[in-house]
Every structure is written in structure tokens, then in C-alpha cells.
Amino acid sequence: MDQILVVDDNLANLKNIQLQLSDSYHYQVVLAKSGAQALQICIQRIPDLILLDVDMPEMDGFETLSRIKDNSLLNRIPVIFLTANHDMATEIRALESGVVDFITKPVEKSILHHRLQLHLNLARYQQHLEETVKELEDSIVLSFSEMIESRDKNTGDHVQRTRIYVTLLGRELIAQGRFAGGLNERELSLITRAALLHDIGKIGISDTILLKPGRLDDVEFGVMKTHTTIGAEILETMYKRTPTQHYLKYAKQIAEGHHEKYDGSGYPYGIKGEAIPLCSRIMAVADVYDAVVADRIYRKAMTPQEAYNLIVEGKGTHFDPAVIDAFIAVRGELEAVARRSSARAGAAAPS
């Protein structure tokens, strides 16, 4: 059942529209007497469409619309203006502000229903199209990252596991209310996709160094460090060419910053604390955790307890304390992912 939020300072208008929608059509109707109240309702549950009066005291329709459009969780809700003064200047301003349609008051029942159905169907189609495109893009990104990873036999399925770890850590940070101004489900979905490309810079590292079975010497390690800046340059170029692909912004930050440390002792720039992008701070924990819980050609995996101890000991030095708090909370889920991956690798190994 579609939820329609109706916003009007006139109680009679609200009741009239509620009656028209609830009487014959299967909508869930929610009423708000002000723009401020409407925004509070949207935060609690995102409606499928908003009918918004233009002329309201304190916060008029245009200011309410502006606040909706500024909120990344709400800005895709279709908004239809309700107005008794349908002049051309108002219509132009409204369309430029992002409304999808106008309905003139007093509202006629049949027109209201057909306009709602039109825009609800358009919104559903747009969402379906975006999800289809996202699936295609995810498949391309994953294939590309796996192609790069295939050069390094030490790291089987590393990008897949780290993406899952980033997702688990990010969701826990959201649940804890950490970084409320900079992390939500939509941002996390972009970060999760971007995580697949964190080692894209390894495409520029020679096989002699990348495939060396033992420890790298200082010179070799210096070359290996450049995979961060190489990756950042590649992804910055990609983002400039396709600026609508917002995940590439995070991908650049992650590629460049996932080896920075919270105390400033990391590379490539030695930045510290919150100067390191949040997505990179999350990726740092996921990347190191996967490195120590998975077998490598040159060493065996740590036990779950050893890996846990190592990560937690890095709180405030290597890692952001807030991300470590999330790591502690989702420890069981992280370990389950690692166990499943290890079991699949064992089953696939030649006898």
C-alpha cells in the first residue's frame, strides 16, 4: 500500500484530501499541518509521495521542498505542489526546485487519483531501472576487481570478503548512531561498491614485486606503497569522465587512504585521525582483518582470537576507535564470513 504524505496548514483541506484518498483508493494517508512536522514524519518513515501545499506560514512549500531535496534519504520522493494560485512564475520556480507536478485547489478527486498513480508508477519504474543499472555496474566493477586480483595468487577472494566486512562494519556504525552526519544506508551502498576497487592501483605494480612469495625489502615495499596513489589517479580520471558515478569518489578515497593509520604513521601521506576519509578508516579495518584471517602462500592464517586481539590492539593507533567499537560488536559475523570462505577454499583445493 502506497503511503501518501499530505502537508497543508488548513485542517479542512487535509481532511478533504484524506477522505478522497482513503475512501475509494488503497492508500495509507498521513497528514501534516506544517513543513516542520512533515520533515519529522519523513525521518520516521519515508513516504512514497508527498502532496505539499505552497502557501504555509513559517515554513512554506518551497522551503520544505528545499529541505527535502537537501536530505540524501528523502530527495528522491516525488513531490506534487498543492496551490490555489497557479501562476506561471510559481510553476517555473517550482519545477526548477524539483517538484514533479501541480494540482490546483480545490482538489478534484479523479484528477488527484490519476496524478498520484502516474507519479507513483514513474517512481517505481525509475527505481527498477536504477536497480537494474546498478546490478550491471556492480557486475562490471566486480569482474574488473577480480581481474586485477587474479594477478596476485596470495589474495584469493580478498575483494569479495573485504566488501562484506565493510558492509557489516558500516551497518553497525549506522546502528550505533556514529557519524550520523556523514554515514547512512545510501552512502554505505556507495562505499560498499567502491570497496571492490581498493587495490586497483596494483595494476601498476610489477609481477616481480607483486608475486614475490616472501617479505619485501625496503625498496620493494616503497614501490608497493605506490599502489595507493596509482589507484587514486586511475579512479580520479574515471570519476571525471563519469561524474554521475558517485561511488568512484569514495573509491578514490579508499584506494588512496586505506593504508593510512589513525595516529599518522601510515602511507602514502601520513595523515591522521578524521583527516583520513571515513570510508578509508572503515576499509583499513576490513583490509587488515582479511589479511590476517586468510591463508597466504608465505604464512598461515591467524586464529580468530589472534586476529581479534591484533585488530583491537590497534585501536587509536592504527585504527579509528569508533570503527573498532563496531568491529567488536560484529565480531561473530566477521568470523563467520571468514570461516565460510576458508571452507570453500578447502573444498576447492586439489586433493
N, C-alpha and C positions, 0 to 999 in steps of 0.2 A: 504494500500500500504506500503510495507516494505521500510524503509529508510536505505540506504547503505552509509556509510561514507568512502570515498576513500582518502588515505593520501599518497602523493608522491611529492617529490621536483621537479620532472620532469613534466612540464606542458603538454608535448606531451603524456606522459603516462596517465596522468589524463584525458585528452580529449578522448583518445582512449578507456579507460575503460568506461567513461561516455557514449560514443557513443554505445558501445557494450551492456550496460545495459539498456539504455533508448530507444534504437531502437526497440528491439523485446520483451523485458520483462517489466513487470509493476513494476518498482522500482522507488523510489524517490532517486536520486543520489545527494549527497552533496560532494563537493571537498575541500580538504585542502592541502596547499603546504608545511606544516611543522607540526611537532608534537605539537608545542605550539598552532598553530591555530586549530588543531584537538581537543585539550582539551577544548579550548574555545567554540567550536561548541557543544561538548558533554554536557557542562554545560547548554547551552541554550535549547537543545533538545537531549535526549538520542537516539542514532541510534539503529537500530535492529541488525546491524552487521558492523564491521569495516574491511576494506581491508587496510593493513598497510605496507608500504614499509620499508624494513630493513635498507638500506643504505641511510641515510639522514644527511646533515650537522647539526651542533649544537645539535639537539636532535634526535638521531637515533631511529629506531623502538623499540629497546629493552628498552631504557629509556622511550619512550612514553608508551609502554606496561606496564612498571612498575608503572607509574603514574596512568594509568587506573585501574590497579589491586589494587592500594592503596586507591582508592576512592570507598567508600561503595555504592555510587549511580551508579557507572559505571562498577564495577568489574565483573558483570555477562554478559556483552556484549561479544558475540563471536568475537574473533579477528583472522583473517587469514593473515599470512605474505605474502607479495609480494617480491620476491627476484630473482635476476639473478644468484646468487651464492649459489646454493642449496647443500652445503656440509654437511656431517654428523654431524660435531661438531656444526654448526649453528643450524641444525634441533634439536639436542638433547637439546641445550641450550634454544631454543625457546619453545619446548614442556614442559620443566621444568618450564619455565616462565609463561606458561598458554595459549599459542596460541592453536587454535583448528585444524589448518591445514596450509599447504603451497600451494601457487600457483606460478609456475615459470614464469618469464617474458622472452620473450613477452607472454602476456596472450592470450590463445585461447578461443574464445567466448563460445563454447559449454561446455568446462571444467569449465570455470568460472561460468556459469549459474548453472550447476549441483552441483558444490561445494557449491554455495550460497544456493540453495534450500535444500541441505542436512543439512547444519548447521542451517538454519532458522527453519526448521522443528524440528530438535533436540532441539533447544532453546525453541520453543513453547511447545513441549512435556514436557520438563523439568519444565517449568513454570506451566503447567497444573498439573503435578504430585506434585509439591511443594504446589500449592494451595489446592489440594485435601488432602494432608497430613496435611497441616495447619488447614483446616476445621475440620479434625478428632481430631487433637491435641486440638484445641480450644474447641471442644465439651467435650473432656475428662477433660480439665482444668476447664471449667465452671461447669460441673457436680460435680467435686471434691470440688470446692469452695462453691457451693450451698449446698453440703452435710455438710460441716463444718458450714456454716452459719445457717443451719436448726436447729442447737443446740441452737442458740440464737434467741428467738422469738422477741427480740427487734428490729431486724435489717432487716426486710423483703426486699429482692431485693437490699440490700445495695451494693453487689459486682457488680451487673449489672449497677446500676446508677453511681457508682464511676468510673467504666471503661469508661462510656460515658463522664463524666466530665473530666477525664484525657485526653481523645481524643480531646475534644473541647479546653482545655487549651493548649495542646501540639501543635495543629494546629495553634492556634493564635500566640504562641511563634515563630513558624517557619515563619509565615506570617510577623511578626514584625522584623524578622531577628535576634532574640535573640538567643544566644548560637549557632551561626552558625557552630562553630567547633565541637559541641557535640550533636546537635539535628537535625535530618532530618526525612523524612517520613518513611524510613526503620527503623531507631532507634525507632521512635514513635510507629510503629506497634509492636515492641518487648515490649516496655514499656506498651502499652495498654493491651497486653496479660498478662504480668507479674502482672498488677494491680489487676487482679482477685484473686491473691494469697496473697494479702497484710495481711490478717488476718489468714493465715494458722496456725499460732502459737497458736490460740485459741483452737486448738485440744488438747493442753496440759494443759488447764485451767479447773479446776473442775466446775461442774454444779452449785455447791453451790455459787460460785462467779460469774460465767458467767450469770446465770439466776436470780441473785438477783434483785428484782424489784426496790429497792431504791438505794440511794447513797452508794458506797463502803466506808468502813472505811480505815484508813491508811494502815493497814496490808493487807487487801484485795486488795487495789489498788496497793500495792507493788507486790503482786502476779500477778495481771492483767498485770502490766507492762512487765512481763517476756514473754508475748506472742510475743514480738518483737524479742527477742533473740532465743526463741524456734523456731519461724518461720524461722529465718535466718539459724539456724543449720540444719533444715529439708531441706531447699532449697539448701544449700551448698552441702549437701550429694547428693541430686538429680542431681545437676549440675555436680558433679564429676563423677557420674555414666553415665550421658548422656551429655557430653561436647559439642555436636553439637546443643543442645537446648539452644541457646544463650539467649533466653528470661528469662531463670532461673537465669542468672547472675543479671539481673535487678530485678527479683522477690525477690532475697535475699536482695538486697539493699533496696527495697521498704518495705519489711516486717520488716527489721531491723531499717530503718530510718524514717518511715512516722510519728512518734511521736516526732522526733527531732524538735527543734524550731530554727529559723534563728538567734536569739540572744543567743543561747546556753543554754536556760533554759529547754529544752526538755529532753526526755529519749530515749534510755537507757544509752547513753554515754555523753550527754551534749555537743555534737559537734555543731559548729555554722557556719553560712554563707555558702560559697561554699565548705566547707569541707563536708557538707551534700550532698550526690549524687543528681543530678538534678532530677532524676526520683522520689526520695523521697520527694523533695521540691514540685513537682507538685502534688504528691499523698496527701501530707499534706493538701493542699487547698481543693482538691476533697473530702477527708475523713471528714474534719470538716464541710464543706458545707453540705454534705449529712446528717451528724449527726444532724444539726440544722434545716434543712428544712423538715425533715421527722418526723412523729409522733413516739413516743416511749411509752412503757407501763407506764413509770413513769412521762411523761410530754408531752405536746402538741408541735407541730412544731412551730417554729418562723414564723412570716410573712415574705414575700420576702424582704421587706425593712429592717426588723430587722436582717435577716440573712446577707444581703448585708453589712449593717453597721458593723456587728461583724467581718466579714472577712476583710473588708477594714481597720478597726481599727488595725488589726494585721499586717499590712504592716511594714516590717523592724524589727518586734519583733518576732511574731510567724511565719510569712511567708516571703518568698523571695519577695522583691519588684517587680522584673520582672514578677513573676508569678501572683502577684496581678494586675499588669497592664493588663495582659492577661485576668484575671478574670473580670475586669471592662469592657473590650472590648466585652466579650462574655456573659455578664450578662443575656441578654434576652434569649439566647439559653439555658443556665443553668436553668433558672427559668421555661422554657417551659418543659424541661425534668422532673423537679420536679413536675410540675402540672399534667403532663400525668401519672406519677407514682402514685400520690395521687388519681387521678380519678379512675385508675384501682383498687387500693386498696379499695376505697369506694364502687365500683361496686361489688367487690368480697366479701365484708363483709356480714355476715349473717344478715338478717333483723330481 
